[in-house]
Amino acid sequence: MAERSVILTYETIRQWCLNFGQTYANELKHRRSHTGDKWHLDEVFLTINGKRSYLWRAVDQYGNVLDILVQSKRNKKAAKKFFRKLLKGLQYVPRVIITDKLASYSAAKKEIMESREHRQHKGLNNRAENSHQPTRQRERSMRRFKSPGHAQRFLSAFGPISDHFRP
């Protein structure tokens, strides 16, 4: 843009990201190849305006982020909502689900994906645990998220785009 004598401010670029970031992320999500059949699910807490929220994340065996959801609870109802969102967006079910030992996953899986294998083990879920690291780094550089809606909007676009640029 500088070669063409177009002057841009940081605010202009921020507005472009708000307007076109999610559209770009959705296109990348639709164009990616078929993801793996082994899903790693994990949740991590975020502090947003002094209140604890939970970031639920699903990753396949190759490390591709399938979906995320920011919620205020970490119970069976929240896990069911996350499973429904995952299945709606991907239109297929996994062969194996790997989680930590949170009981909400088992209860929600029995109702939504009862025929799938479910492995609960702390050490097997490292793929999902490691996928939280770029989010934590980004959260620190942004000086935390301001609202759950802002966190959901940013992270749902940030996941697919960062996977695209860092294979």
DSSP file with accessible surface (Angstrom, degrees, kcal/mol):
  #  RESIDUE AA STRUCTURE BP1 BP2  ACC     N-H-->O    O-->H-N    N-H-->O    O-->H-N    TCO  KAPPA ALPHA  PHI   PSI    X-CA   Y-CA   Z-CA
    1    1 A M      >       0   0  116      0, 0.0     5,-2.4     0, 0.0     3,-0.5   0.000 360.0 360.0 360.0 -32.9    0.0    0.0    0.0
    2    2 A A  T > 5 +     0   0   90      1,-0.2     3,-1.5     3,-0.2     5,-0.0   0.850 360.0  59.7 -65.9 -33.6    2.9    2.3    0.7
    3    3 A E  T 3 5S+     0   0  189      1,-0.3    -1,-0.2     2,-0.1     0, 0.0   0.810 107.5  46.4 -62.4 -29.5    4.1    1.9   -2.9
    4    4 A R  T 3 5S-     0   0  203     -3,-0.5    -1,-0.3     2,-0.1    -2,-0.2   0.189 117.9-112.1 -97.8  12.1    0.8    3.3   -4.1
    5    5 A S  T < 5 +     0   0  109     -3,-1.5     2,-0.6     1,-0.2    -3,-0.2   0.810  66.4 148.0  62.3  33.6    0.9    6.2   -1.7
    6    6 A V      < -     0   0   65     -5,-2.4     2,-0.5     2,-0.0    -1,-0.2  -0.891  37.4-148.8 -99.1 123.2   -2.1    4.9    0.3
    7    7 A I        -     0   0  160     -2,-0.6     2,-0.4    -3,-0.1    -5,-0.0  -0.820  17.2-174.5 -97.3 124.8   -1.8    5.8    4.0
    8    8 A L        -     0   0   57     -2,-0.5     2,-0.2     4,-0.0    -2,-0.0  -0.930  10.3-152.6-118.8 145.7   -3.3    3.3    6.4
    9    9 A T     >  -     0   0   77     -2,-0.4     4,-1.7     1,-0.1     5,-0.2  -0.644  33.0-109.1-106.2 168.7   -3.7    3.5   10.2
   10   10 A Y  H  > S+     0   0  215     -2,-0.2     4,-2.4     1,-0.2     5,-0.2   0.853 119.8  58.7 -63.1 -33.0   -3.8    0.7   12.7
   11   11 A E  H  > S+     0   0   95      2,-0.2     4,-2.4     1,-0.2    -1,-0.2   0.882 102.2  52.8 -66.7 -37.0   -7.5    1.5   13.1
   12   12 A T  H  > S+     0   0   48      2,-0.2     4,-2.1     1,-0.2    -1,-0.2   0.938 111.0  46.3 -62.4 -45.6   -8.2    0.9    9.4
   13   13 A I  H  X S+     0   0   78     -4,-1.7     4,-2.3     2,-0.2    -2,-0.2   0.902 110.7  53.1 -65.9 -38.4   -6.5   -2.5    9.5
   14   14 A R  H  X S+     0   0  120     -4,-2.4     4,-2.3     1,-0.2    -1,-0.2   0.925 109.0  49.3 -62.3 -42.0   -8.4   -3.4   12.7
   15   15 A Q  H  X S+     0   0   73     -4,-2.4     4,-2.4     1,-0.2    -1,-0.2   0.889 109.2  52.2 -65.3 -38.6  -11.7   -2.5   11.0
   16   16 A W  H  X S+     0   0  108     -4,-2.1     4,-3.1     2,-0.2     5,-0.5   0.915 109.4  50.2 -61.9 -41.9  -10.7   -4.7    8.0
   17   17 A C  H  X S+     0   0   82     -4,-2.3     4,-1.8     1,-0.2     5,-0.4   0.903 111.5  47.9 -64.0 -41.0  -10.0   -7.6   10.4
   18   18 A L  H  < S+     0   0   75     -4,-2.3     4,-0.3    -5,-0.2    -1,-0.2   0.904 119.1  39.8 -65.0 -39.7  -13.4   -7.2   12.1
   19   19 A N  H  < S+     0   0   98     -4,-2.4     4,-0.2    -5,-0.2    -2,-0.2   0.888 132.6  18.8 -78.1 -40.2  -15.2   -7.0    8.8
   20   20 A F  H  X S+     0   0  130     -4,-3.1     4,-2.3    -5,-0.2     5,-0.2   0.550 100.0  86.3-113.5  -9.0  -13.4   -9.7    6.7
   21   21 A G  H  X S+     0   0   14     -4,-1.8     4,-2.5    -5,-0.5     5,-0.2   0.927  93.4  44.3 -62.4 -46.8  -11.6  -11.9    9.3
   22   22 A Q  H  > S+     0   0   56     -5,-0.4     4,-2.6    -4,-0.3    -1,-0.2   0.906 113.2  51.6 -68.4 -36.8  -14.5  -14.3   10.0
   23   23 A T  H  > S+     0   0   88     -4,-0.2     4,-2.1     2,-0.2    -1,-0.2   0.930 111.6  47.6 -63.4 -43.2  -15.4  -14.6    6.3
   24   24 A Y  H  X S+     0   0  105     -4,-2.3     4,-2.2     1,-0.2    -2,-0.2   0.924 112.1  49.4 -63.4 -43.5  -11.8  -15.4    5.5
   25   25 A A  H  X S+     0   0    0     -4,-2.5     4,-2.3     1,-0.2    -2,-0.2   0.900 109.6  51.7 -64.0 -41.3  -11.6  -18.0    8.3
   26   26 A N  H  X S+     0   0   62     -4,-2.6     4,-2.3     2,-0.2    -1,-0.2   0.900 108.9  50.7 -63.2 -40.5  -14.9  -19.6    7.2
   27   27 A E  H  X S+     0   0   91     -4,-2.1     4,-1.9     1,-0.2    -2,-0.2   0.921 111.0  48.5 -62.9 -42.9  -13.5  -20.0    3.6
   28   28 A L  H  X S+     0   0   31     -4,-2.2     4,-1.0     1,-0.2    -2,-0.2   0.895 110.6  51.8 -62.8 -38.8  -10.4  -21.6    4.9
   29   29 A K  H  < S+     0   0   48     -4,-2.3     3,-0.3     1,-0.2    -2,-0.2   0.903 111.9  45.5 -65.0 -40.3  -12.4  -23.9    7.1
   30   30 A H  H  < S+     0   0  146     -4,-2.3    -1,-0.2     1,-0.2    -2,-0.2   0.809 113.3  50.2 -73.8 -28.1  -14.6  -25.0    4.1
   31   31 A R  H  < S+     0   0  196     -4,-1.9    -1,-0.2    -5,-0.2    -2,-0.2   0.607  85.9 105.0 -86.7 -14.2  -11.6  -25.5    1.8
   32   32 A R  S  < S-     0   0   64     -4,-1.0     3,-0.1    -3,-0.3    -3,-0.0  -0.301  78.3-102.7 -68.3 155.8   -9.5  -27.6    4.1
   33   33 A S        -     0   0   99      1,-0.2    -1,-0.1     0, 0.0    -2,-0.0  -0.184  57.5 -63.4 -70.7 170.7   -9.2  -31.3    3.4
   34   34 A H        -     0   0  143      1,-0.1    -1,-0.2     0, 0.0     2,-0.0  -0.311  61.7-130.9 -58.4 126.5  -11.2  -33.9    5.3
   35   35 A T        -     0   0    7      1,-0.2    -1,-0.1    -3,-0.1    31,-0.0  -0.235  31.5 -77.0 -79.2 171.5  -10.0  -33.7    8.9
   36   36 A G        -     0   0    5      2,-0.1    -1,-0.2     1,-0.1     0, 0.0  -0.095  27.0-128.4 -68.2 165.7   -8.9  -36.7   11.0
   37   37 A D  S    S+     0   0   62     57,-0.1    58,-2.6    23,-0.1    59,-1.8   0.313  88.5  79.6 -98.8   8.7  -11.2  -39.2   12.7
   38   38 A K  E     -a   96   0A  56     57,-0.2    23,-0.8    56,-0.2     2,-0.4  -0.968  66.1-163.8-118.6 116.3   -9.7  -38.9   16.1
   39   39 A W  E     -aB  97  60A   0     57,-2.6    59,-3.2    -2,-0.5     2,-0.5  -0.858   9.7-158.0-106.5 135.6  -10.8  -35.8   18.1
   40   40 A H  E     -aB  98  59A  14     19,-3.7    19,-2.5    -2,-0.4     2,-0.4  -0.949  15.7-167.6-108.1 122.7   -9.0  -34.4   21.1
   41   41 A L  E     + B   0  58A   0     57,-2.7    59,-0.4    -2,-0.5     2,-0.3  -0.906  14.7 156.6-114.8 140.7  -11.3  -32.2   23.3
   42   42 A D  E     - B   0  57A   1     15,-2.2    15,-3.0    -2,-0.4     2,-0.3  -0.985  24.7-148.8-156.3 158.5  -10.2  -29.9   26.1
   43   43 A E  E     - B   0  56A  13     -2,-0.3     2,-0.3    13,-0.2    13,-0.2  -0.962  11.7-175.8-131.0 148.5  -11.3  -26.9   28.0
   44   44 A V  E     - B   0  55A  28     11,-1.7    11,-3.6    -2,-0.3     2,-0.3  -0.977  27.2-112.2-140.6 149.7   -9.3  -24.1   29.6
   45   45 A F  E     - B   0  54A  86     -2,-0.3     2,-0.4     9,-0.2     9,-0.3  -0.601  24.4-166.8 -88.5 147.2  -10.4  -21.2   31.7
   46   46 A L  E     - B   0  53A   1      7,-3.4     7,-3.3    -2,-0.3     2,-0.7  -0.985  17.3-137.1-123.9 140.5  -10.2  -17.6   30.6
   47   47 A T  E     + B   0  52A  45     -2,-0.4     2,-0.5     5,-0.2    98,-0.3  -0.898  26.1 179.3 -99.3 115.9  -10.6  -14.6   32.9
   48   48 A I  E >  S- B   0  51A   4      3,-2.9     3,-1.8    -2,-0.7    98,-0.1  -0.970  71.2 -21.6-122.0 113.9  -12.8  -12.0   31.2
   49   49 A N  T 3  S-     0   0  126     96,-0.6    -1,-0.2    -2,-0.5     3,-0.1   0.880 126.5 -53.0  53.4  41.6  -13.5   -8.9   33.2
   50   50 A G  T 3  S+     0   0   69      1,-0.2     2,-0.4    -3,-0.0    -1,-0.3   0.449 118.1 108.6  79.5  -1.3  -12.7  -10.7   36.5
   51   51 A K  E <  S-B   48   0A 159     -3,-1.8    -3,-2.9     0, 0.0     2,-0.5  -0.874  71.2-117.4-110.7 144.9  -15.2  -13.5   35.7
   52   52 A R  E     +B   47   0A 138     -2,-0.4     2,-0.3    -5,-0.2    -5,-0.2  -0.647  36.1 173.1 -84.1 126.3  -14.1  -17.0   34.8
   53   53 A S  E     -B   46   0A   8     -7,-3.3    -7,-3.4    -2,-0.5     2,-0.4  -0.858  24.2-128.2-122.9 164.0  -15.2  -18.3   31.4
   54   54 A Y  E     -BC  45  71A  40     17,-3.7    17,-2.7    -2,-0.3     2,-0.7  -0.951   5.8-151.3-121.3 133.2  -14.2  -21.6   29.7
   55   55 A L  E     -BC  44  70A   0    -11,-3.6   -11,-1.7    -2,-0.4     2,-0.4  -0.904  14.7-160.9-101.8 111.5  -12.8  -22.0   26.3
   56   56 A W  E     -BC  43  69A   0     13,-3.3    13,-2.0    -2,-0.7     2,-0.4  -0.797  13.5-176.2 -93.1 134.4  -13.8  -25.4   24.8
   57   57 A R  E     -BC  42  68A   7    -15,-3.0   -15,-2.2    -2,-0.4     2,-0.4  -0.992  17.1-160.7-137.8 139.9  -11.6  -26.6   21.9
   58   58 A A  E     +BC  41  67A   0      9,-2.3     8,-3.0    -2,-0.4     9,-1.1  -0.980  14.5 178.0-120.1 132.3  -11.6  -29.6   19.6
   59   59 A V  E     -BC  40  65A   0    -19,-2.5   -19,-3.7    -2,-0.4     6,-0.2  -0.976  21.1-133.0-131.5 142.1   -8.5  -30.6   17.7
   60   60 A D  E >   -B   39   0A   0      4,-2.1     3,-1.8    -2,-0.3   -21,-0.2  -0.310  41.2 -89.5 -86.8-178.9   -8.0  -33.6   15.3
   61   61 A Q  T 3  S+     0   0   39    -23,-0.8   -22,-0.1     1,-0.3    -1,-0.1   0.693 126.3  56.5 -68.8 -14.5   -5.1  -35.9   15.4
   62   62 A Y  T 3  S-     0   0  149    -24,-0.2    -1,-0.3     2,-0.1   -27,-0.0   0.445 120.1-105.4 -92.5  -3.3   -3.1  -33.7   13.0
   63   63 A G    <   +     0   0   23     -3,-1.8     2,-0.3     1,-0.3    -2,-0.1   0.500  69.9 146.7  93.5   5.1   -3.4  -30.6   15.2
   64   64 A N        -     0   0   55      1,-0.1    -4,-2.1     2,-0.0     2,-0.5  -0.603  52.3-122.3 -75.8 130.9   -6.1  -28.8   13.1
   65   65 A V  E     -C   59   0A  10     -2,-0.3    -6,-0.3    -6,-0.2     3,-0.1  -0.606  28.2-175.7 -74.6 120.8   -8.5  -26.8   15.2
   66   66 A L  E     -     0   0A   2     -8,-3.0     2,-0.3    -2,-0.5    -1,-0.2   0.904  59.5 -33.7 -83.8 -47.1  -12.0  -28.1   14.5
   67   67 A D  E     -C   58   0A  15     -9,-1.1    -9,-2.3     2,-0.0    -1,-0.3  -0.976  50.0-150.5-168.1 160.4  -14.0  -25.6   16.5
   68   68 A I  E     -C   57   0A   3     -2,-0.3     2,-0.3   -11,-0.2   -11,-0.2  -0.935   6.7-170.1-135.5 159.5  -14.0  -23.5   19.7
   69   69 A L  E     -C   56   0A  13    -13,-2.0   -13,-3.3    -2,-0.3     2,-0.5  -0.951  12.8-148.9-151.3 131.6  -16.7  -22.3   22.0
   70   70 A V  E     +C   55   0A  18     -2,-0.3     2,-0.3   -15,-0.2   -15,-0.2  -0.902  30.8 163.3-102.1 123.9  -16.5  -19.8   24.9
   71   71 A Q  E     -C   54   0A  25    -17,-2.7   -17,-3.7    -2,-0.5    -2,-0.0  -0.937  44.6-131.2-137.5 163.1  -19.0  -20.5   27.7
   72   72 A S  S    S+     0   0   84     -2,-0.3     2,-0.2   -19,-0.2   -20,-0.1   0.627  87.9  55.8 -90.2 -13.5  -19.5  -19.5   31.3
   73   73 A K        -     0   0  125    -19,-0.1   -19,-0.1     2,-0.1    -2,-0.1  -0.743  56.4-157.8-117.9 166.5  -20.1  -23.0   32.6
   74   74 A R        +     0   0  109     -2,-0.2    30,-0.2   -21,-0.0     2,-0.1  -0.290  58.4 109.6-135.0  47.1  -18.2  -26.3   32.5
   75   75 A N  S  > S-     0   0   68     29,-0.1     4,-2.2    28,-0.1     5,-0.2  -0.396  85.6 -80.8-115.3-170.6  -21.1  -28.7   33.1
   76   76 A K  H  > S+     0   0   86      1,-0.2     4,-2.6     2,-0.2     5,-0.2   0.904 126.1  53.3 -62.0 -41.7  -23.0  -31.4   31.1
   77   77 A K  H  > S+     0   0  167      1,-0.2     4,-2.1     2,-0.2    -1,-0.2   0.911 110.0  47.9 -62.8 -40.9  -25.2  -28.8   29.4
   78   78 A A  H  > S+     0   0    3      2,-0.2     4,-2.1     1,-0.2    -1,-0.2   0.905 111.7  50.1 -66.6 -40.5  -22.1  -26.8   28.2
   79   79 A A  H  X S+     0   0    1     -4,-2.2     4,-2.6     2,-0.2    -2,-0.2   0.902 109.8  50.9 -65.3 -39.6  -20.5  -30.0   26.9
   80   80 A K  H  X S+     0   0   41     -4,-2.6     4,-2.5     2,-0.2     5,-0.2   0.916 109.2  51.0 -63.6 -41.1  -23.6  -31.0   25.0
   81   81 A K  H  X S+     0   0  118     -4,-2.1     4,-2.2    -5,-0.2    -2,-0.2   0.916 110.8  49.0 -62.3 -40.6  -23.8  -27.5   23.4
   82   82 A F  H  X S+     0   0    0     -4,-2.1     4,-2.5     2,-0.2    -2,-0.2   0.926 110.8  49.7 -66.0 -43.4  -20.1  -27.9   22.3
   83   83 A F  H  X S+     0   0    1     -4,-2.6     4,-2.6     1,-0.2     5,-0.2   0.918 111.3  49.4 -61.2 -43.3  -20.7  -31.3   20.9
   84   84 A R  H  X S+     0   0  136     -4,-2.5     4,-2.3     1,-0.2    -1,-0.2   0.913 111.0  49.4 -63.1 -41.5  -23.8  -30.1   18.9
   85   85 A K  H  X S+     0   0   59     -4,-2.2     4,-1.9    -5,-0.2    -2,-0.2   0.914 112.1  49.3 -64.2 -40.2  -21.8  -27.1   17.6
   86   86 A L  H  X S+     0   0    0     -4,-2.5     4,-1.5     1,-0.2     5,-0.2   0.945 113.7  44.1 -62.8 -49.4  -19.0  -29.4   16.5
   87   87 A L  H  X S+     0   0   35     -4,-2.6     4,-2.0     1,-0.2     5,-0.2   0.851 111.8  53.6 -68.1 -34.6  -21.2  -31.9   14.7
   88   88 A K  H  < S+     0   0  159     -4,-2.3    -1,-0.2    -5,-0.2    -2,-0.2   0.916 111.9  44.6 -66.7 -40.0  -23.3  -29.2   13.0
   89   89 A G  H  < S+     0   0   46     -4,-1.9    -1,-0.2    -5,-0.2    -2,-0.2   0.776 122.6  34.2 -77.1 -24.2  -20.2  -27.6   11.6
   90   90 A L  H  < S-     0   0   26     -4,-1.5    -2,-0.2    -5,-0.2    -1,-0.2   0.668  84.1-146.7-109.1 -19.8  -18.4  -30.7   10.4
   91   91 A Q     <  +     0   0  165     -4,-2.0     2,-0.3    -5,-0.2    -3,-0.1   0.743  70.0  74.6  59.0  24.9  -21.3  -33.1    9.3
   92   92 A Y  S    S-     0   0   49     -5,-0.2    -2,-0.1     0, 0.0    -1,-0.1  -0.977  72.9-125.5-154.1 162.5  -19.5  -36.2   10.3
   93   93 A V        -     0   0   59     -2,-0.3     2,-0.1    -3,-0.1     3,-0.0  -0.808  26.3-114.7-112.1 152.5  -18.7  -38.0   13.6
   94   94 A P        -     0   0    1      0, 0.0   -56,-0.2     0, 0.0     3,-0.1  -0.340   8.5-135.5 -80.3 165.1  -15.3  -39.1   14.8
   95   95 A R  S    S+     0   0  110    -58,-2.6    22,-1.4     1,-0.3     2,-0.4   0.873  91.5  19.3 -81.9 -40.5  -14.1  -42.7   15.4
   96   96 A V  E     -ad  38 117A   0    -59,-1.8   -57,-2.6    20,-0.2     2,-0.5  -0.985  63.4-157.2-135.2 139.7  -12.5  -41.9   18.7
   97   97 A I  E     -ad  39 118A   0     20,-2.4    22,-3.0    -2,-0.4     2,-0.5  -0.980  11.0-165.1-115.7 128.2  -12.9  -39.0   21.2
   98   98 A I  E     +ad  40 119A   4    -59,-3.2   -57,-2.7    -2,-0.5     2,-0.3  -0.962  20.3 155.2-116.5 124.5  -10.0  -38.3   23.6
   99   99 A T  E     - d   0 120A   0     20,-2.4    22,-2.0    -2,-0.5    25,-0.2  -0.840  42.9-101.8-134.8 173.4  -10.6  -36.1   26.6
  100  100 A D        -     0   0   27    -59,-0.4    -1,-0.1    -2,-0.3     5,-0.1  -0.167  59.2 -80.9 -81.9-169.0   -9.3  -35.4   30.1
  101  101 A K  S    S+     0   0  148     19,-0.1     2,-0.3    -2,-0.1    19,-0.1   0.173  78.0 137.7 -90.5  23.7  -11.2  -36.9   33.0
  102  102 A L    >>  -     0   0   30      1,-0.2     3,-1.0     2,-0.0     4,-0.7  -0.503  50.6-143.4 -67.8 127.2  -13.9  -34.2   33.2
  103  103 A A  H 3> S+     0   0   73     -2,-0.3     4,-2.0     1,-0.2     5,-0.2   0.745  91.5  73.4 -68.4 -21.9  -17.2  -36.0   33.9
  104  104 A S  H 3> S+     0   0   16      1,-0.2     4,-2.2   -30,-0.2    -1,-0.2   0.852  91.8  56.6 -62.3 -33.6  -19.2  -33.6   31.7
  105  105 A Y  H <> S+     0   0    0     -3,-1.0     4,-2.6     2,-0.2    -1,-0.2   0.936 107.7  46.8 -63.7 -45.4  -17.7  -35.1   28.5
  106  106 A S  H  X S+     0   0   27     -4,-0.7     4,-2.0     1,-0.2    -2,-0.2   0.925 112.9  48.7 -63.2 -44.9  -18.9  -38.6   29.4
  107  107 A A  H  X S+     0   0   30     -4,-2.0     4,-0.9     1,-0.2    -1,-0.2   0.917 115.5  43.5 -63.9 -42.7  -22.4  -37.5   30.3
  108  108 A A  H  X S+     0   0    0     -4,-2.2     4,-2.0    -5,-0.2     3,-0.4   0.887 111.3  54.6 -71.3 -36.9  -22.8  -35.4   27.1
  109  109 A K  H  X S+     0   0   22     -4,-2.6     4,-1.4    -5,-0.2    -2,-0.2   0.885 101.3  59.0 -65.2 -36.8  -21.3  -38.1   24.9
  110  110 A K  H  < S+     0   0  149     -4,-2.0     4,-0.2     1,-0.2    -1,-0.2   0.852 113.5  38.5 -60.6 -32.3  -23.8  -40.7   26.1
  111  111 A E  H  < S+     0   0   92     -4,-0.9    -1,-0.2    -3,-0.4    -2,-0.2   0.808 129.8  25.3 -88.9 -31.5  -26.6  -38.6   24.9
  112  112 A I  H  < S+     0   0   39     -4,-2.0    -3,-0.2     1,-0.1     2,-0.2   0.861 135.3  18.1-104.6 -45.6  -25.2  -37.2   21.6
  113  113 A M    ><  +     0   0    8     -4,-1.4     3,-1.3    -5,-0.3    -1,-0.1  -0.502  69.3 156.0-126.8  64.9  -22.5  -39.7   20.3
  114  114 A E  T 3   +     0   0  127      1,-0.3    -1,-0.1    -4,-0.2    -4,-0.1   0.772  68.9  54.3 -67.7 -25.5  -23.3  -42.9   22.2
  115  115 A S  T 3  S+     0   0   90     -3,-0.1    -1,-0.3    -6,-0.1     2,-0.2   0.466  87.8  99.4 -92.0   3.1  -21.7  -45.3   19.7
  116  116 A R  S <  S-     0   0   84     -3,-1.3     2,-0.2    -7,-0.2   -20,-0.2  -0.621  79.1-108.9 -92.7 148.6  -18.3  -43.6   19.6
  117  117 A E  E     -d   96   0A  90    -22,-1.4   -20,-2.4    -2,-0.2     2,-0.5  -0.518  33.1-161.4 -73.1 138.0  -15.2  -44.8   21.5
  118  118 A H  E     -d   97   0A  44     -2,-0.2     2,-0.5   -22,-0.2   -20,-0.2  -0.975   6.9-169.3-128.0 118.2  -14.3  -42.5   24.3
  119  119 A R  E     -d   98   0A  80    -22,-3.0   -20,-2.4    -2,-0.5     2,-0.6  -0.933   2.2-167.9-108.5 124.8  -10.8  -42.5   25.9
  120  120 A Q  E     +d   99   0A  72     -2,-0.5     2,-0.3   -22,-0.2   -20,-0.2  -0.941  30.6 131.1-114.1 110.7  -10.3  -40.5   29.1
  121  121 A H     >  -     0   0   96    -22,-2.0     4,-0.6    -2,-0.6     3,-0.1  -0.946  52.2-138.1-159.1 138.0   -6.7  -40.1   30.0
  122  122 A K  T >4 S+     0   0  170     -2,-0.3     3,-0.6     1,-0.2    -1,-0.1   0.910 104.0  46.5 -66.5 -41.0   -4.7  -37.1   31.1
  123  123 A G  G >4 S+     0   0   40      1,-0.2     3,-0.8     2,-0.1    -1,-0.2   0.769 104.7  59.7 -76.0 -25.6   -1.6  -38.0   29.0
  124  124 A L  G >4 S+     0   0   83      1,-0.2     3,-0.5   -25,-0.2    -1,-0.2   0.700  94.8  65.9 -74.9 -16.9   -3.4  -38.8   25.8
  125  125 A N  G <X  +     0   0    1     -4,-0.6     4,-1.9    -3,-0.6     3,-0.5   0.152  61.3 113.0 -96.2  22.2   -4.9  -35.4   25.5
  126  126 A N  H <>  +     0   0   90     -3,-0.8     4,-2.6     1,-0.2    -1,-0.2   0.803  68.7  65.1 -65.0 -28.3   -1.6  -33.4   25.0
  127  127 A R  H <> S+     0   0  115     -3,-0.5     4,-1.0     1,-0.2    -1,-0.2   0.931 108.1  39.7 -60.1 -44.6   -2.6  -32.5   21.4
  128  128 A A  H  > S+     0   0    0     -3,-0.5     4,-0.5     2,-0.2    -1,-0.2   0.883 113.3  54.9 -72.4 -37.8   -5.5  -30.4   22.7
  129  129 A E  H >< S+     0   0   80     -4,-1.9     3,-1.0     1,-0.2     4,-0.3   0.909 108.2  49.3 -62.1 -39.8   -3.5  -29.0   25.6
  130  130 A N  H >< S+     0   0   91     -4,-2.6     3,-1.2     1,-0.2    -1,-0.2   0.776  99.3  66.2 -71.6 -25.2   -0.8  -27.8   23.2
  131  131 A S  H 3< S+     0   0   19     -4,-1.0     4,-0.5     1,-0.2    -1,-0.2   0.661  91.7  64.5 -72.5 -12.0   -3.3  -26.1   20.9
  132  132 A H  T <X S+     0   0   10     -3,-1.0     4,-2.3    -4,-0.5    -1,-0.2   0.682  82.1  81.0 -79.3 -18.5   -4.1  -23.7   23.7
  133  133 A Q  H <> S+     0   0  112     -3,-1.2     4,-2.4    -4,-0.3     5,-0.2   0.918  89.5  47.8 -60.6 -47.3   -0.6  -22.2   23.7
  134  134 A P  H  > S+     0   0   35      0, 0.0     4,-2.4     0, 0.0    -1,-0.2   0.896 111.8  53.0 -61.5 -32.6   -1.0  -19.8   20.7
  135  135 A T  H  > S+     0   0    5     -4,-0.5     4,-2.6     2,-0.2    -2,-0.2   0.922 108.9  48.3 -65.4 -44.0   -4.3  -18.6   22.3
  136  136 A R  H  X S+     0   0   56     -4,-2.3     4,-2.2     2,-0.2    -1,-0.2   0.908 112.1  49.2 -62.6 -42.2   -2.6  -17.8   25.6
  137  137 A Q  H  X S+     0   0  111     -4,-2.4     4,-2.1     1,-0.2    -2,-0.2   0.927 113.4  46.3 -63.5 -42.2    0.2  -15.9   23.8
  138  138 A R  H  X S+     0   0  107     -4,-2.4     4,-2.0    -5,-0.2    -2,-0.2   0.888 109.7  54.6 -67.7 -37.9   -2.3  -13.9   21.8
  139  139 A E  H  <>S+     0   0    5     -4,-2.6     5,-2.7     1,-0.2     4,-0.4   0.913 108.8  48.5 -61.9 -41.3   -4.4  -13.2   24.9
  140  140 A R  H ><5S+     0   0  168     -4,-2.2     3,-1.1     1,-0.2    -1,-0.2   0.918 110.9  49.5 -65.2 -43.0   -1.3  -11.8   26.7
  141  141 A S  H 3<5S+     0   0   80     -4,-2.1    -1,-0.2     1,-0.3    -2,-0.2   0.838 112.4  47.8 -69.4 -27.2   -0.4   -9.6   23.8
  142  142 A M  T 3<5S-     0   0   51     -4,-2.0    -1,-0.3    -5,-0.2    -2,-0.2   0.457 113.8-119.6 -86.2  -3.2   -3.9   -8.3   23.6
  143  143 A R  T < 5 -     0   0  206     -3,-1.1    -3,-0.2    -4,-0.4    -2,-0.1   0.942  68.4 -52.5  59.7  49.5   -4.0   -7.7   27.4
  144  144 A R  S   <S-     0   0  133     -5,-2.7     2,-0.2    -6,-0.1   -96,-0.1   0.311  73.8 -72.9  73.8 162.2   -6.9  -10.0   27.9
  145  145 A F        -     0   0    3    -98,-0.3   -96,-0.6     1,-0.1    -2,-0.0  -0.605  30.4-146.1 -86.8 151.1  -10.3  -10.2   26.2
  146  146 A K  S    S+     0   0  121      1,-0.2    -1,-0.1    -2,-0.2     3,-0.1   0.753  76.0   2.4 -91.0 -27.3  -12.9   -7.6   27.1
  147  147 A S  S  > S-     0   0   47      1,-0.1     4,-2.3   -99,-0.0    -1,-0.2  -0.985  70.4-110.2-153.7 159.2  -16.0   -9.8   26.8
  148  148 A P  H  > S+     0   0   65      0, 0.0     4,-2.6     0, 0.0     5,-0.2   0.882 119.4  53.4 -60.6 -36.0  -17.0  -13.4   26.1
  149  149 A G  H  > S+     0   0   42      2,-0.2     4,-2.6     1,-0.2     5,-0.2   0.908 108.6  49.0 -65.2 -40.1  -18.5  -12.3   22.7
  150  150 A H  H  > S+     0   0   45      2,-0.2     4,-2.6     1,-0.2     5,-0.3   0.917 112.0  48.8 -64.3 -42.6  -15.2  -10.6   21.8
  151  151 A A  H  X S+     0   0    0     -4,-2.3     4,-2.8     2,-0.2     5,-0.3   0.929 113.2  46.9 -63.8 -44.9  -13.2  -13.7   22.8
  152  152 A Q  H  X S+     0   0   39     -4,-2.6     4,-2.2     2,-0.2     5,-0.2   0.938 114.2  47.4 -62.4 -45.9  -15.5  -16.0   20.8
  153  153 A R  H  X S+     0   0  129     -4,-2.6     4,-0.9    -5,-0.2    -2,-0.2   0.930 117.3  41.9 -63.3 -45.1  -15.5  -13.8   17.7
  154  154 A F  H >X S+     0   0   45     -4,-2.6     4,-2.7    -5,-0.2     3,-0.5   0.951 116.8  45.3 -68.8 -48.7  -11.7  -13.4   17.8
  155  155 A L  H 3X S+     0   0    4     -4,-2.8     4,-2.1    -5,-0.3    -1,-0.2   0.827 106.2  58.6 -71.1 -30.2  -10.8  -17.0   18.5
  156  156 A S  H 3< S+     0   0   16     -4,-2.2    -1,-0.2    -5,-0.3    -2,-0.2   0.815 117.2  35.5 -68.9 -25.1  -13.2  -18.5   16.0
  157  157 A A  H <X S+     0   0   13     -4,-0.9     4,-1.6    -3,-0.5    -2,-0.2   0.820 114.7  56.4 -90.3 -34.8  -11.3  -16.6   13.3
  158  158 A F  H  X S+     0   0   36     -4,-2.7     4,-2.6     1,-0.2     5,-0.3   0.874 100.4  59.1 -67.3 -37.6   -7.9  -16.8   14.8
  159  159 A G  H  X S+     0   0    3     -4,-2.1     4,-2.1     1,-0.2   -94,-0.2   0.967 110.7  36.5 -60.0 -59.3   -7.8  -20.6   15.0
  160  160 A P  H  > S+     0   0   13      0, 0.0     4,-1.6     0, 0.0    -1,-0.2   0.887 118.8  51.0 -64.0 -36.1   -8.3  -21.4   11.3
  161  161 A I  H  X S+     0   0   39     -4,-1.6     4,-1.8     2,-0.2    -2,-0.2   0.932 111.1  46.8 -69.5 -42.1   -6.2  -18.5   10.1
  162  162 A S  H  X S+     0   0   15     -4,-2.6     4,-1.8     1,-0.2    -1,-0.2   0.878 110.3  53.8 -68.3 -34.0   -3.2  -19.3   12.3
  163  163 A D  H  < S+     0   0   42     -4,-2.1    -1,-0.2    -5,-0.3    -2,-0.2   0.862 107.7  52.7 -62.8 -35.9   -3.4  -23.0   11.2
  164  164 A H  H  < S+     0   0   99     -4,-1.6    -2,-0.2     1,-0.2    -1,-0.2   0.897 115.8  37.2 -67.5 -41.3   -3.2  -21.8    7.7
  165  165 A F  H  < S+     0   0  132     -4,-1.8    -1,-0.2     1,-0.2    -2,-0.2   0.667 123.1  42.8 -88.9 -16.8   -0.1  -19.7    8.2
  166  166 A R     <        0   0  135     -4,-1.8    -1,-0.2    -5,-0.2    -2,-0.1  -0.705 360.0 360.0-126.3  80.8    1.6  -22.1   10.6
  167  167 A P              0   0  160      0, 0.0    -3,-0.1     0, 0.0    -4,-0.0  -0.273 360.0 360.0 -69.7 360.0    1.1  -25.6    9.2
